[in-house]
Amino acid sequence: MQSDQKTKERFSVFNDEWKVVENLGEGNTAKVYLCEHLKDPSKKIALKLLKQEFLSKGKHHIKSVEQEISILSGLEHKNITKIIDYGSDGVVVKASGKKIDNLVYLALEYIDGGILFDLVQSQGKMGEDAGRYFMY
């Protein structure tokens, strides 16, 4: 192997701006990825890509996504993830060059360490004192 030969890094890119770094998780409605800004890797987002099979189940599923966007857009709290962007025109170009477009997405502030839902799932009920800790 030659030391001067460089291997070009291959990764998926979202909307020509974000490098998809890691799969953070998946549920019934969406897949969530950690992304870094191409020009400034210190900027990170959690990219939530809604599954087409979820959206195609009916208008009430689309309405729930609209409600999530509305609620997140209206909230301002240090312990609630901020919504940065959203739309139905997302484009992912995979490392292979394959292009996937018309993706419904939410770009959210990335918080290292996981989400409160997972903590509650693993630890169980927390009580009022713990609730106040997270919400004040």
SULBEL-V349547 format. One record per residue. N is the residue number from 0. RES is the residue in one letter. SS is DSSP state (A for helix, B for strand, O for the rest). PHI is phi in whole degrees, -180 to 180 (NA if undefined). D_CENTER is the distance of its C-alpha to the mean C-alpha in Angstrom with 2 decimals. Layout:
<<N & RES & SS & PHI & D_CENTER> <N & RES & SS & PHI & D_CENTER>>
//
This chain:
<<0 & M & O & NA & 37.73> <1 & Q & O & -84 & 38.31> <2 & S & O & -72 & 36.86> <3 & D & O & -86 & 36.66> <4 & Q & O & -84 & 34.69> <5 & K & O & -102 & 30.98> <6 & T & O & -96 & 28.40> <7 & K & O & -72 & 25.70> <8 & E & O & -68 & 22.18> <9 & R & O & -118 & 20.30> <10 & F & O & -158 & 16.56> <11 & S & O & -81 & 14.30> <12 & V & B & -127 & 13.56> <13 & F & B & -105 & 11.28> <14 & N & O & 49 & 13.52> <15 & D & O & 55 & 16.06> <16 & E & O & -135 & 14.33> <17 & W & B & -123 & 11.48> <18 & K & B & -86 & 12.36> <19 & V & B & -80 & 10.14> <20 & V & B & -98 & 11.35> <21 & E & B & -156 & 10.37> <22 & N & B & -83 & 9.15> <23 & L & B & -89 & 7.92> <24 & G & B & 162 & 9.00> <25 & E & B & -149 & 10.02> <26 & G & O & -131 & 11.83> <27 & N & O & -70 & 14.20> <28 & T & O & -102 & 12.03> <29 & A & B & -158 & 8.81> <30 & K & B & -115 & 7.35> <31 & V & B & -121 & 4.19> <32 & Y & B & -126 & 5.05> <33 & L & B & -85 & 6.44> <34 & C & B & -128 & 8.02> <35 & E & B & -115 & 11.37> <36 & H & B & -66 & 13.34> <37 & L & O & -64 & 16.22> <38 & K & O & -89 & 18.91> <39 & D & O & -139 & 17.84> <40 & P & O & -60 & 16.00> <41 & S & O & -74 & 16.16> <42 & K & O & -85 & 13.48> <43 & K & B & -129 & 9.99> <44 & I & B & -136 & 6.52> <45 & A & B & -100 & 3.16> <46 & L & B & -98 & 2.38> <47 & K & B & -101 & 3.24> <48 & L & B & -103 & 6.74> <49 & L & B & -73 & 9.54> <50 & K & O & -77 & 12.46> <51 & Q & A & -62 & 15.63> <52 & E & A & -66 & 17.82> <53 & F & A & -71 & 16.26> <54 & L & A & -65 & 16.68> <55 & S & O & -82 & 20.14> <56 & K & O & -75 & 21.47> <57 & G & O & 154 & 22.58> <58 & K & A & -64 & 22.35> <59 & H & A & -66 & 21.49> <60 & H & A & -71 & 18.08> <61 & I & A & -64 & 17.41> <62 & K & A & -62 & 18.91> <63 & S & A & -66 & 16.59> <64 & V & A & -68 & 13.53> <65 & E & A & -60 & 15.78> <66 & Q & A & -66 & 16.67> <67 & E & A & -59 & 13.21> <68 & I & A & -63 & 12.82> <69 & S & A & -62 & 16.40> <70 & I & A & -65 & 16.18> <71 & L & A & -64 & 13.27> <72 & S & A & -67 & 15.10> <73 & G & A & -92 & 18.28> <74 & L & O & -99 & 17.50> <75 & E & O & -138 & 18.32> <76 & H & O & -151 & 18.51> <77 & K & O & -61 & 18.05> <78 & N & O & -106 & 16.53> <79 & I & O & -119 & 14.02> <80 & T & O & -58 & 10.62> <81 & K & O & -87 & 11.21> <82 & I & B & -87 & 9.74> <83 & I & B & -100 & 10.32> <84 & D & B & -161 & 10.45> <85 & Y & B & -160 & 10.34> <86 & G & B & 171 & 12.66> <87 & S & B & -121 & 14.18> <88 & D & B & -120 & 15.20> <89 & G & B & -69 & 12.37> <90 & V & B & -132 & 14.02> <91 & V & B & -114 & 13.30> <92 & V & B & -108 & 16.41> <93 & K & O & -74 & 16.72> <94 & A & O & -57 & 18.95> <95 & S & O & -73 & 21.72> <96 & G & O & 101 & 21.66> <97 & K & O & -65 & 20.60> <98 & K & B & -108 & 18.84> <99 & I & B & -119 & 16.57> <100 & D & B & -123 & 16.52> <101 & N & B & 60 & 16.20> <102 & L & B & -85 & 12.62> <103 & V & B & -87 & 11.31> <104 & Y & B & -143 & 7.89> <105 & L & B & -130 & 6.34> <106 & A & B & -101 & 5.56> <107 & L & B & -119 & 5.76> <108 & E & B & -55 & 8.22> <109 & Y & O & -89 & 7.74> <110 & I & O & -116 & 10.47> <111 & D & O & -70 & 12.27> <112 & G & O & 112 & 14.01> <113 & G & O & 97 & 11.92> <114 & I & O & -117 & 11.88> <115 & L & A & -59 & 15.15> <116 & F & A & -56 & 15.06> <117 & D & A & -65 & 15.33> <118 & L & A & -63 & 18.06> <119 & V & A & -65 & 19.94> <120 & Q & A & -60 & 19.77> <121 & S & A & -83 & 21.30> <122 & Q & A & -99 & 23.70> <123 & G & O & 87 & 24.74> <124 & K & O & -59 & 26.06> <125 & M & O & -113 & 26.12> <126 & G & A & 90 & 28.48> <127 & E & A & -67 & 28.89> <128 & D & A & -61 & 29.26> <129 & A & A & -66 & 25.88> <130 & G & A & -60 & 24.34> <131 & R & A & -64 & 26.12> <132 & Y & A & -59 & 24.92> <133 & F & A & -80 & 21.23> <134 & M & A & -106 & 21.98> <135 & Y & O & -114 & 24.65>>
//
